[in-house]
């Protein structure tokens, strides 16, 4: 599961960067007014990346806590 989470973490980061670059290129070539609303999708992808990273760190801390709790119960 950890491998899948890592893949999805970087998927959202790459998606955010790629969407940002494509929208910027299209904004320059076709006009900013037409494409400016699509920056929302780059922001959402970046938000998904940050949220996933935060949740992964939180889950690692929780798993460590559970392991410590289980080890202390065995003593």
N, C-alpha and C positions, 0 to 999 in steps of 0.2 A: 504494500500500500504506500510505503514511503517513496518508492520509485515513481509511482503514478502521481503522487502529489508534487514531486520535483518536476516532472514533465509538465504538469498542468500549470505550475508556478511560472515556468519559463515560457510556456505557451502564451499566457496572458501578457507577459512582458513584451514578447516579440510581437504579439498582435497589437499592443498599444503603440509601439514604436512604428510598426509598419503602417498602421492606420494613420498615425500622425504625419508620416512622411508622404503618403499618397494624397491625403487631403491638402497638405501644404502645397504639393506640386500642382494639384488640380486648382487650388485657389489662385496660385500665381498665373497659371495658364488660362483659366477660364473666368476668373473673377472671384474675389474673396466673398462678395455678398452672396453668391450662389452656394458656396461650399462651407461657409463658416459654421452652419448648424451641425455639420457632421463631426466637428471636434468633440461633440458630446460622446460619441462612440469611442474615441481615443481615451477620453477621460474615464468612461465606464470600464474599459479594459484595464487601464492603470489602477483604478479603484479595485477591480477584481484581483489584480496582482498583489496589491498592498494588503487587502483583506485576507487573501489566502496565505500570504507570508506571515501575517500576524497570527492567524489561526494555527498554522503549523508550529510556530514557536510556543504558542499557548498549549498546544497538545503535547509537545515534547516536555514542557515543564510539568504538565499534569501526569504524564506517564512516569516521569522520574519520581514525582511525589508518591504515586501508587506503588512503585517498586520499593521506595524507602519505607512506606507504611507496611507493606507486606513483609519486608525484611525485619522490621522492628516487632511485628507480631509473632514471628517465628522464634524470637529470642526468649 
